[in-house]
Amino acid sequence: MSVRRVALLTAGGFAPCLSSAVGGLIERYTELDPSIEIIAYQYGYHGLLTGTKIVIDAEGRAQAGILHRFGGSPIGNSRVKLTNAADCVKRGLVAEGQDPLHVAAEQLKADGVDVLHTIGGDDTNTTAADLAAFLHENGYELTVVGLPKTIDNDVVPIRQSLGAWTAAEEAAGFAANVIGEHRSGPRMLIVHEVMGRHCGWLTAAAAKEYRKWLDAQEWAPALGLTRERWDVHAVFLPELALDIDAEAERLKAVMDDQGNVNIFLSEGAGMHEIVAQLEAAGEEVQRDPFGHVKLDTINPGQWFAQQFAEKLGAEKVMVQKSGYYSRAAAANAEDLRLIKSMTDLAVDCALRGEPGVIGHDEEDGDRLKAIAFPRIAGGKAFDVHTEWFGELLAGIGQPLVPAAPVAH
C-alpha cells in the first residue's frame, strides 16, 4: 500500500499516554519514511468536522521526543460522536440536514489522508470504524489504525490499555496526601473517589499501588504514626456486591479502634442505585453525546459518604477525587515501554494496509496485533477473582462478594 499522508487524532477523556503516543507515531514514521506527510486534527473529531488541523513539519518531527515527557494531549481532545447528528448540529459542527460521517469523510478526502490513527477508548475507535466503513461504501479507501487509551483498562479484548498503569500509580500518590488528613479531626471518614464508570480495575490497581507504598514506609507507633490508620479499609467497585449495613458494621469497628476510616471508591460503584434514586425524585440525570451518565454531576463519592457517615459516627468527612490529577499525567516508564511497542506496530500495520486497534489480544494468547474493529467494545469488567485483588481484600478484612453481571 502506498501511503502519502497520515492523520492523527486523540479523542475522549485524557489518559497518561496521549502525548507520548502522538510523539511515538511521529518518530516511527520519520524513522521509516520521512517523505510521508503527517497532519493532526485539533480536538479529535471536532477538528475533523471543522477542518482544523496542523501539519507536522520538520521542526515538529525533530521535537516529537519531547512529547514523551508530558501528559495531556498537544493536539487536543473532545467528545464527538459522528453518528449523533443532533448533537453535532447543536454544537455547530455540521449544518442541519448534514450527515457528520459524510462531512468527516469529505474532509479526509479533501486532505488526501491515506491512514488515520485514532488514539482513544472504545467510543473513539468504534467511531473510526464507522467512518472507515462509510468511506469504503463511498469508494474511498482509508486505513484506520487505532491505539487503545483508557485509564479504566476496560477495552474488550485488550489486556492492557495505554495510560492505565500510570493512572493507578498517580492515584496512589494522590491518596497518600489525602489520607494524610486522617488525623485532622477525630472519627474521620475519607472517601477517595477514583475514575471507573463500569470497570473497577483502576480503583483496585490504585489501592494495590498505595498499599505497596505503605509496605515501603517506616512507622512510629509510639508517636501515633501507624500503618493501620494510613491503610485502605474498604475498596468498592462496580463488580462487587455491596451490603451497606454489613460494611458499615465492619467499618465502625475500624473507626472505633483506629479513629478513622479510608475508602477507595470506584465512581461507577452504586451508579445504578444513585441514578434510580435521583430519577425517582424527579431529577434529570445528565448524559454525554454517547449516552453515558455524567458521573461528575451525580457525585458518587458524596453519595457514599452520606450513606456511611452517620452509620460510622463520623465527626468529619472528606471526599476527594483523583481522576483529573491522574489522567493528565505524563506516562511512567512501564507505560512508555507499552506505548513504544504499540506505536511501532501501529505504523507497521498502517504501511501494509492492515486496519484495527493495536493491543494484546486476550482471546489470542495475549498476542500483540491489530484487532479487528468489530471485536472492540467497552465496559470490560475487572475480574475480582484475580489473585492479587483477593490478597488485597483479605489484607484489609473485606469479604469478596462479586456483584451480579450488569449489561451496559
QUIHU-V959156 format. One record per residue. N is the residue number from 0. RES is the residue in one small letter. PSI is psi as a letter, one per 40 degrees, with the letter a starting at -180 (999 if undefined). D_LAST is the distance of its C-alpha to the last C-alpha in whole Angstrom. Layout:
# QUIHU-V959156
n->N res->RES psi->PSI d_last->D_LAST
n->N res->RES psi->PSI d_last->D_LAST
This chain:
# QUIHU-V959156
n->0 res->m psi->h d_last->38
n->1 res->s psi->h d_last->40
n->2 res->v psi->h d_last->38
n->3 res->r psi->d d_last->40
n->4 res->r psi->h d_last->37
n->5 res->v psi->i d_last->34
n->6 res->a psi->i d_last->32
n->7 res->l psi->i d_last->29
n->8 res->l psi->i d_last->26
n->9 res->t psi->i d_last->24
n->10 res->a psi->i d_last->21
n->11 res->g psi->a d_last->18
n->12 res->g psi->i d_last->19
n->13 res->f psi->i d_last->22
n->14 res->a psi->i d_last->22
n->15 res->p psi->f d_last->25
n->16 res->c psi->e d_last->26
n->17 res->l psi->d d_last->26
n->18 res->s psi->d d_last->30
n->19 res->s psi->d d_last->31
n->20 res->a psi->d d_last->29
n->21 res->v psi->d d_last->30
n->22 res->g psi->d d_last->34
n->23 res->g psi->d d_last->33
n->24 res->l psi->d d_last->33
n->25 res->i psi->d d_last->36
n->26 res->e psi->d d_last->38
n->27 res->r psi->d d_last->37
n->28 res->y psi->d d_last->38
n->29 res->t psi->d d_last->41
n->30 res->e psi->d d_last->42
n->31 res->l psi->d d_last->41
n->32 res->d psi->g d_last->42
n->33 res->p psi->e d_last->43
n->34 res->s psi->e d_last->44
n->35 res->i psi->h d_last->41
n->36 res->e psi->i d_last->40
n->37 res->i psi->h d_last->37
n->38 res->i psi->i d_last->35
n->39 res->a psi->h d_last->32
n->40 res->y psi->h d_last->30
n->41 res->q psi->h d_last->30
n->42 res->y psi->f d_last->27
n->43 res->g psi->b d_last->25
n->44 res->y psi->d d_last->24
n->45 res->h psi->d d_last->26
n->46 res->g psi->d d_last->29
n->47 res->l psi->d d_last->28
n->48 res->l psi->d d_last->28
n->49 res->t psi->e d_last->31
n->50 res->g psi->f d_last->33
n->51 res->t psi->h d_last->34
n->52 res->k psi->i d_last->34
n->53 res->i psi->i d_last->37
n->54 res->v psi->h d_last->39
n->55 res->i psi->h d_last->39
n->56 res->d psi->a d_last->43
n->57 res->a psi->d d_last->45
n->58 res->e psi->d d_last->45
n->59 res->g psi->d d_last->41
n->60 res->r psi->d d_last->41
n->61 res->a psi->d d_last->44
n->62 res->q psi->e d_last->41
n->63 res->a psi->d d_last->38
n->64 res->g psi->d d_last->39
n->65 res->i psi->d d_last->39
n->66 res->l psi->d d_last->35
n->67 res->h psi->e d_last->34
n->68 res->r psi->e d_last->36
n->69 res->f psi->i d_last->33
n->70 res->g psi->a d_last->30
n->71 res->g psi->a d_last->28
n->72 res->s psi->h d_last->28
n->73 res->p psi->d d_last->32
n->74 res->i psi->e d_last->31
n->75 res->g psi->i d_last->28
n->76 res->n psi->i d_last->24
n->77 res->s psi->i d_last->22
n->78 res->r psi->h d_last->19
n->79 res->v psi->h d_last->20
n->80 res->k psi->h d_last->18
n->81 res->l psi->d d_last->20
n->82 res->t psi->e d_last->19
n->83 res->n psi->g d_last->19
n->84 res->a psi->d d_last->22
n->85 res->a psi->d d_last->23
n->86 res->d psi->d d_last->22
n->87 res->c psi->d d_last->24
n->88 res->v psi->d d_last->27
n->89 res->k psi->d d_last->26
n->90 res->r psi->e d_last->26
n->91 res->g psi->f d_last->30
n->92 res->l psi->d d_last->28
n->93 res->v psi->i d_last->29
n->94 res->a psi->i d_last->31
n->95 res->e psi->h d_last->31
n->96 res->g psi->e d_last->30
n->97 res->q psi->i d_last->30
n->98 res->d psi->h d_last->27
n->99 res->p psi->d d_last->25
n->100 res->l psi->d d_last->25
n->101 res->h psi->d d_last->28
n->102 res->v psi->d d_last->30
n->103 res->a psi->d d_last->28
n->104 res->a psi->d d_last->29
n->105 res->e psi->d d_last->33
n->106 res->q psi->d d_last->33
n->107 res->l psi->d d_last->32
n->108 res->k psi->d d_last->35
n->109 res->a psi->d d_last->37
n->110 res->d psi->e d_last->37
n->111 res->g psi->f d_last->37
n->112 res->v psi->h d_last->34
n->113 res->d psi->d d_last->34
n->114 res->v psi->h d_last->31
n->115 res->l psi->h d_last->28
n->116 res->h psi->h d_last->27
n->117 res->t psi->h d_last->23
n->118 res->i psi->h d_last->23
n->119 res->g psi->a d_last->19
n->120 res->g psi->a d_last->15
n->121 res->d psi->d d_last->13
n->122 res->d psi->d d_last->13
n->123 res->t psi->d d_last->17
n->124 res->n psi->d d_last->18
n->125 res->t psi->d d_last->16
n->126 res->t psi->d d_last->18
n->127 res->a psi->d d_last->21
n->128 res->a psi->d d_last->20
n->129 res->d psi->d d_last->20
n->130 res->l psi->d d_last->23
n->131 res->a psi->d d_last->25
n->132 res->a psi->d d_last->24
n->133 res->f psi->d d_last->26
n->134 res->l psi->d d_last->29
n->135 res->h psi->d d_last->29
n->136 res->e psi->d d_last->29
n->137 res->n psi->f d_last->32
n->138 res->g psi->e d_last->34
n->139 res->y psi->h d_last->33
n->140 res->e psi->h d_last->32
n->141 res->l psi->h d_last->30
n->142 res->t psi->h d_last->29
n->143 res->v psi->h d_last->26
n->144 res->v psi->h d_last->25
n->145 res->g psi->i d_last->23
n->146 res->l psi->h d_last->22
n->147 res->p psi->h d_last->19
n->148 res->k psi->h d_last->19
n->149 res->t psi->h d_last->17
n->150 res->i psi->e d_last->18
n->151 res->d psi->e d_last->15
n->152 res->n psi->f d_last->16
n->153 res->d psi->f d_last->12
n->154 res->v psi->h d_last->13
n->155 res->v psi->h d_last->13
n->156 res->p psi->f d_last->16
n->157 res->i psi->h d_last->18
n->158 res->r psi->d d_last->20
n->159 res->q psi->h d_last->20
n->160 res->s psi->i d_last->19
n->161 res->l psi->h d_last->22
n->162 res->g psi->e d_last->23
n->163 res->a psi->d d_last->21
n->164 res->w psi->d d_last->24
n->165 res->t psi->d d_last->26
n->166 res->a psi->d d_last->24
n->167 res->a psi->d d_last->24
n->168 res->e psi->d d_last->28
n->169 res->e psi->d d_last->28
n->170 res->a psi->d d_last->26
n->171 res->a psi->d d_last->28
n->172 res->g psi->d d_last->31
n->173 res->f psi->d d_last->30
n->174 res->a psi->d d_last->29
n->175 res->a psi->d d_last->33
n->176 res->n psi->d d_last->34
n->177 res->v psi->d d_last->32
n->178 res->i psi->e d_last->33
n->179 res->g psi->e d_last->37
n->180 res->e psi->e d_last->36
n->181 res->h psi->e d_last->36
n->182 res->r psi->e d_last->40
n->183 res->s psi->e d_last->40
n->184 res->g psi->i d_last->41
n->185 res->p psi->i d_last->41
n->186 res->r psi->g d_last->38
n->187 res->m psi->h d_last->35
n->188 res->l psi->h d_last->31
n->189 res->i psi->h d_last->30
n->190 res->v psi->h d_last->26
n->191 res->h psi->h d_last->25
n->192 res->e psi->h d_last->21
n->193 res->v psi->i d_last->20
n->194 res->m psi->i d_last->17
n->195 res->g psi->g d_last->14
n->196 res->r psi->d d_last->10
n->197 res->h psi->e d_last->8
n->198 res->c psi->h d_last->11
n->199 res->g psi->e d_last->14
n->200 res->w psi->d d_last->17
n->201 res->l psi->d d_last->18
n->202 res->t psi->d d_last->19
n->203 res->a psi->d d_last->20
n->204 res->a psi->d d_last->22
n->205 res->a psi->d d_last->24
n->206 res->a psi->d d_last->25
n->207 res->k psi->d d_last->27
n->208 res->e psi->d d_last->28
n->209 res->y psi->d d_last->30
n->210 res->r psi->d d_last->31
n->211 res->k psi->d d_last->33
n->212 res->w psi->d d_last->34
n->213 res->l psi->d d_last->36
n->214 res->d psi->d d_last->37
n->215 res->a psi->e d_last->39
n->216 res->q psi->i d_last->41
n->217 res->e psi->h d_last->44
n->218 res->w psi->i d_last->44
n->219 res->a psi->g d_last->47
n->220 res->p psi->d d_last->47
n->221 res->a psi->e d_last->50
n->222 res->l psi->e d_last->49
n->223 res->g psi->e d_last->46
n->224 res->l psi->g d_last->44
n->225 res->t psi->i d_last->42
n->226 res->r psi->d d_last->38
n->227 res->e psi->d d_last->37
n->228 res->r psi->d d_last->37
n->229 res->w psi->e d_last->35
n->230 res->d psi->i d_last->33
n->231 res->v psi->h d_last->29
n->232 res->h psi->e d_last->29
n->233 res->a psi->i d_last->25
n->234 res->v psi->h d_last->22
n->235 res->f psi->h d_last->19
n->236 res->l psi->i d_last->15
n->237 res->p psi->d d_last->12
n->238 res->e psi->e d_last->13
n->239 res->l psi->h d_last->16
n->240 res->a psi->i d_last->17
n->241 res->l psi->h d_last->19
n->242 res->d psi->g d_last->22
n->243 res->i psi->d d_last->24
n->244 res->d psi->d d_last->27
n->245 res->a psi->d d_last->27
n->246 res->e psi->d d_last->26
n->247 res->a psi->d d_last->29
n->248 res->e psi->d d_last->31
n->249 res->r psi->d d_last->31
n->250 res->l psi->d d_last->31
n->251 res->k psi->d d_last->34
n->252 res->a psi->d d_last->36
n->253 res->v psi->d d_last->35
n->254 res->m psi->d d_last->36
n->255 res->d psi->d d_last->39
n->256 res->d psi->d d_last->40
n->257 res->q psi->d d_last->39
n->258 res->g psi->e d_last->39
n->259 res->n psi->i d_last->35
n->260 res->v psi->h d_last->32
n->261 res->n psi->h d_last->29
n->262 res->i psi->h d_last->26
n->263 res->f psi->h d_last->23
n->264 res->l psi->h d_last->20
n->265 res->s psi->h d_last->16
n->266 res->e psi->d d_last->15
n->267 res->g psi->e d_last->12
n->268 res->a psi->h d_last->14
n->269 res->g psi->e d_last->14
n->270 res->m psi->d d_last->12
n->271 res->h psi->d d_last->11
n->272 res->e psi->d d_last->15
n->273 res->i psi->d d_last->16
n->274 res->v psi->d d_last->14
n->275 res->a psi->d d_last->15
n->276 res->q psi->d d_last->19
n->277 res->l psi->d d_last->19
n->278 res->e psi->d d_last->18
n->279 res->a psi->d d_last->21
n->280 res->a psi->e d_last->23
n->281 res->g psi->e d_last->23
n->282 res->e psi->i d_last->22
n->283 res->e psi->h d_last->20
n->284 res->v psi->h d_last->17
n->285 res->q psi->i d_last->17
n->286 res->r psi->i d_last->14
n->287 res->d psi->i d_last->15
n->288 res->p psi->e d_last->16
n->289 res->f psi->e d_last->12
n->290 res->g psi->e d_last->11
n->291 res->h psi->i d_last->10
n->292 res->v psi->h d_last->12
n->293 res->k psi->g d_last->15
n->294 res->l psi->d d_last->15
n->295 res->d psi->e d_last->19
n->296 res->t psi->e d_last->20
n->297 res->i psi->e d_last->18
n->298 res->n psi->g d_last->20
n->299 res->p psi->d d_last->18
n->300 res->g psi->d d_last->21
n->301 res->q psi->d d_last->24
n->302 res->w psi->d d_last->22
n->303 res->f psi->d d_last->22
n->304 res->a psi->d d_last->26
n->305 res->q psi->d d_last->27
n->306 res->q psi->d d_last->25
n->307 res->f psi->d d_last->27
n->308 res->a psi->d d_last->30
n->309 res->e psi->d d_last->32
n->310 res->k psi->d d_last->32
n->311 res->l psi->e d_last->33
n->312 res->g psi->f d_last->36
n->313 res->a psi->h d_last->35
n->314 res->e psi->d d_last->37
n->315 res->k psi->h d_last->36
n->316 res->v psi->h d_last->32
n->317 res->m psi->h d_last->31
n->318 res->v psi->h d_last->27
n->319 res->q psi->i d_last->27
n->320 res->k psi->h d_last->24
n->321 res->s psi->e d_last->24
n->322 res->g psi->d d_last->22
n->323 res->y psi->d d_last->24
n->324 res->y psi->d d_last->27
n->325 res->s psi->d d_last->25
n->326 res->r psi->d d_last->23
n->327 res->a psi->e d_last->26
n->328 res->a psi->i d_last->29
n->329 res->a psi->i d_last->31
n->330 res->a psi->i d_last->29
n->331 res->n psi->i d_last->31
n->332 res->a psi->d d_last->33
n->333 res->e psi->d d_last->30
n->334 res->d psi->d d_last->28
n->335 res->l psi->d d_last->31
n->336 res->r psi->d d_last->32
n->337 res->l psi->d d_last->28
n->338 res->i psi->d d_last->28
n->339 res->k psi->d d_last->32
n->340 res->s psi->d d_last->31
n->341 res->m psi->d d_last->28
n->342 res->t psi->d d_last->30
n->343 res->d psi->d d_last->33
n->344 res->l psi->d d_last->31
n->345 res->a psi->d d_last->29
n->346 res->v psi->d d_last->32
n->347 res->d psi->d d_last->34
n->348 res->c psi->d d_last->31
n->349 res->a psi->d d_last->32
n->350 res->l psi->d d_last->35
n->351 res->r psi->e d_last->35
n->352 res->g psi->f d_last->33
n->353 res->e psi->h d_last->30
n->354 res->p psi->i d_last->26
n->355 res->g psi->a d_last->23
n->356 res->v psi->h d_last->21
n->357 res->i psi->h d_last->23
n->358 res->g psi->i d_last->22
n->359 res->h psi->h d_last->23
n->360 res->d psi->h d_last->21
n->361 res->e psi->e d_last->20
n->362 res->e psi->e d_last->21
n->363 res->d psi->f d_last->24
n->364 res->g psi->f d_last->26
n->365 res->d psi->f d_last->25
n->366 res->r psi->h d_last->27
n->367 res->l psi->h d_last->27
n->368 res->k psi->i d_last->26
n->369 res->a psi->h d_last->25
n->370 res->i psi->h d_last->22
n->371 res->a psi->h d_last->21
n->372 res->f psi->d d_last->19
n->373 res->p psi->e d_last->17
n->374 res->r psi->e d_last->16
n->375 res->i psi->h d_last->14
n->376 res->a psi->i d_last->10
n->377 res->g psi->a d_last->9
n->378 res->g psi->f d_last->7
n->379 res->k psi->h d_last->10
n->380 res->a psi->i d_last->10
n->381 res->f psi->h d_last->14
n->382 res->d psi->h d_last->16
n->383 res->v psi->e d_last->18
n->384 res->h psi->e d_last->21
n->385 res->t psi->h d_last->22
n->386 res->e psi->d d_last->26
n->387 res->w psi->d d_last->26
n->388 res->f psi->d d_last->23
n->389 res->g psi->d d_last->25
n->390 res->e psi->d d_last->28
n->391 res->l psi->d d_last->27
n->392 res->l psi->d d_last->26
n->393 res->a psi->d d_last->29
n->394 res->g psi->d d_last->31
n->395 res->i psi->e d_last->30
n->396 res->g psi->f d_last->30
n->397 res->q psi->h d_last->27
n->398 res->p psi->i d_last->26
n->399 res->l psi->h d_last->23
n->400 res->v psi->h d_last->20
n->401 res->p psi->i d_last->17
n->402 res->a psi->i d_last->14
n->403 res->a psi->i d_last->13
n->404 res->p psi->i d_last->10
n->405 res->v psi->h d_last->6
n->406 res->a psi->h d_last->4
n->407 res->h psi->999 d_last->0
